[in-house]
Amino acid sequence: MEKRKSWASAYLRNKFCAKFRTTSRCEAINNFIKMFICIHQSLLELVQNLEHALSDYRNNELVSQFKTLYGEPVLTTGLEALELSAANFYTREILGEVKNEI
């Protein structure tokens, strides 16, 4: 068990996860699914509700992705005027590089 923990830490050391761990993401998904299921459901109702939950989850992911690509950028450098003009001029990918340089 200890070897597995140290392997996972070494593998994930330089990965950006926005301070989320794998377990917290799984717990969030489980809580989301629990909103759609009930103990007194038939198997058909369970499957239909899980399909509805999956559809909502995918929709939320698409909305988040759209907002990331086309929404207003989050200004993080403290040099708002420079960062905002770069955001209006460059693509999101290049803007990330500009932010690193700032």
Rosetta constraint file for C-alpha pairs under 8 A:
AtomPair CA 1 CA 5 HARMONIC 6.47 0.50
AtomPair CA 2 CA 6 HARMONIC 6.30 0.50
AtomPair CA 3 CA 7 HARMONIC 6.04 0.50
AtomPair CA 4 CA 8 HARMONIC 6.18 0.50
AtomPair CA 5 CA 9 HARMONIC 6.25 0.50
AtomPair CA 6 CA 10 HARMONIC 6.15 0.50
AtomPair CA 7 CA 11 HARMONIC 6.10 0.50
AtomPair CA 8 CA 12 HARMONIC 6.05 0.50
AtomPair CA 9 CA 13 HARMONIC 5.73 0.50
AtomPair CA 17 CA 21 HARMONIC 7.11 0.50
AtomPair CA 20 CA 24 HARMONIC 6.34 0.50
AtomPair CA 20 CA 25 HARMONIC 6.91 0.50
AtomPair CA 21 CA 25 HARMONIC 6.55 0.50
AtomPair CA 22 CA 26 HARMONIC 6.35 0.50
AtomPair CA 23 CA 27 HARMONIC 6.04 0.50
AtomPair CA 24 CA 28 HARMONIC 6.13 0.50
AtomPair CA 25 CA 29 HARMONIC 6.31 0.50
AtomPair CA 26 CA 30 HARMONIC 6.11 0.50
AtomPair CA 27 CA 31 HARMONIC 6.12 0.50
AtomPair CA 28 CA 32 HARMONIC 6.18 0.50
AtomPair CA 29 CA 33 HARMONIC 6.23 0.50
AtomPair CA 30 CA 34 HARMONIC 6.17 0.50
AtomPair CA 31 CA 35 HARMONIC 6.80 0.50
AtomPair CA 32 CA 36 HARMONIC 7.59 0.50
AtomPair CA 32 CA 53 HARMONIC 7.65 0.50
AtomPair CA 33 CA 37 HARMONIC 6.85 0.50
AtomPair CA 33 CA 50 HARMONIC 7.09 0.50
AtomPair CA 33 CA 53 HARMONIC 6.12 0.50
AtomPair CA 34 CA 38 HARMONIC 7.74 0.50
AtomPair CA 36 CA 49 HARMONIC 5.59 0.50
AtomPair CA 36 CA 50 HARMONIC 6.69 0.50
AtomPair CA 36 CA 52 HARMONIC 7.80 0.50
AtomPair CA 36 CA 53 HARMONIC 6.28 0.50
AtomPair CA 37 CA 41 HARMONIC 7.50 0.50
AtomPair CA 37 CA 46 HARMONIC 6.27 0.50
AtomPair CA 37 CA 49 HARMONIC 6.40 0.50
AtomPair CA 37 CA 50 HARMONIC 7.31 0.50
AtomPair CA 38 CA 46 HARMONIC 7.77 0.50
AtomPair CA 41 CA 45 HARMONIC 5.71 0.50
AtomPair CA 41 CA 46 HARMONIC 6.01 0.50
AtomPair CA 42 CA 46 HARMONIC 6.17 0.50
AtomPair CA 43 CA 47 HARMONIC 6.25 0.50
AtomPair CA 44 CA 48 HARMONIC 6.17 0.50
AtomPair CA 45 CA 49 HARMONIC 5.99 0.50
AtomPair CA 46 CA 50 HARMONIC 6.07 0.50
AtomPair CA 47 CA 51 HARMONIC 6.12 0.50
AtomPair CA 48 CA 52 HARMONIC 6.24 0.50
AtomPair CA 49 CA 53 HARMONIC 6.10 0.50
AtomPair CA 50 CA 54 HARMONIC 6.08 0.50
AtomPair CA 51 CA 55 HARMONIC 6.09 0.50
AtomPair CA 52 CA 56 HARMONIC 6.21 0.50
AtomPair CA 53 CA 57 HARMONIC 6.06 0.50
AtomPair CA 54 CA 58 HARMONIC 6.09 0.50
AtomPair CA 55 CA 59 HARMONIC 6.13 0.50
AtomPair CA 56 CA 60 HARMONIC 6.14 0.50
AtomPair CA 57 CA 61 HARMONIC 6.31 0.50
AtomPair CA 58 CA 62 HARMONIC 6.22 0.50
AtomPair CA 59 CA 63 HARMONIC 6.16 0.50
AtomPair CA 60 CA 64 HARMONIC 6.12 0.50
AtomPair CA 61 CA 65 HARMONIC 6.09 0.50
AtomPair CA 62 CA 66 HARMONIC 6.07 0.50
AtomPair CA 63 CA 67 HARMONIC 6.17 0.50
AtomPair CA 64 CA 68 HARMONIC 6.14 0.50
AtomPair CA 65 CA 69 HARMONIC 6.22 0.50
AtomPair CA 66 CA 70 HARMONIC 5.83 0.50
AtomPair CA 66 CA 71 HARMONIC 7.25 0.50
AtomPair CA 67 CA 71 HARMONIC 4.49 0.50
AtomPair CA 67 CA 72 HARMONIC 7.78 0.50
AtomPair CA 68 CA 72 HARMONIC 7.98 0.50
AtomPair CA 68 CA 73 HARMONIC 7.70 0.50
AtomPair CA 69 CA 92 HARMONIC 7.24 0.50
AtomPair CA 73 CA 87 HARMONIC 6.94 0.50
AtomPair CA 75 CA 80 HARMONIC 6.25 0.50
AtomPair CA 75 CA 83 HARMONIC 6.70 0.50
AtomPair CA 75 CA 84 HARMONIC 7.28 0.50
AtomPair CA 76 CA 80 HARMONIC 7.83 0.50
AtomPair CA 77 CA 83 HARMONIC 7.29 0.50
AtomPair CA 77 CA 99 HARMONIC 6.77 0.50
AtomPair CA 77 CA 102 HARMONIC 6.90 0.50
AtomPair CA 79 CA 83 HARMONIC 6.06 0.50
AtomPair CA 80 CA 84 HARMONIC 5.76 0.50
AtomPair CA 81 CA 85 HARMONIC 6.22 0.50
AtomPair CA 82 CA 86 HARMONIC 6.22 0.50
AtomPair CA 83 CA 87 HARMONIC 6.07 0.50
AtomPair CA 83 CA 99 HARMONIC 7.26 0.50
AtomPair CA 84 CA 88 HARMONIC 6.29 0.50
AtomPair CA 85 CA 89 HARMONIC 6.27 0.50
AtomPair CA 86 CA 90 HARMONIC 5.73 0.50
AtomPair CA 86 CA 95 HARMONIC 6.48 0.50
AtomPair CA 86 CA 98 HARMONIC 7.55 0.50
AtomPair CA 87 CA 91 HARMONIC 7.19 0.50
AtomPair CA 87 CA 92 HARMONIC 7.24 0.50
AtomPair CA 87 CA 95 HARMONIC 5.98 0.50
AtomPair CA 90 CA 94 HARMONIC 5.88 0.50
AtomPair CA 90 CA 95 HARMONIC 5.79 0.50
AtomPair CA 91 CA 95 HARMONIC 5.98 0.50
AtomPair CA 92 CA 96 HARMONIC 6.27 0.50
AtomPair CA 93 CA 97 HARMONIC 6.80 0.50
AtomPair CA 94 CA 98 HARMONIC 6.22 0.50
AtomPair CA 95 CA 99 HARMONIC 6.10 0.50
AtomPair CA 96 CA 100 HARMONIC 6.35 0.50
AtomPair CA 97 CA 101 HARMONIC 6.35 0.50
AtomPair CA 98 CA 102 HARMONIC 6.16 0.50
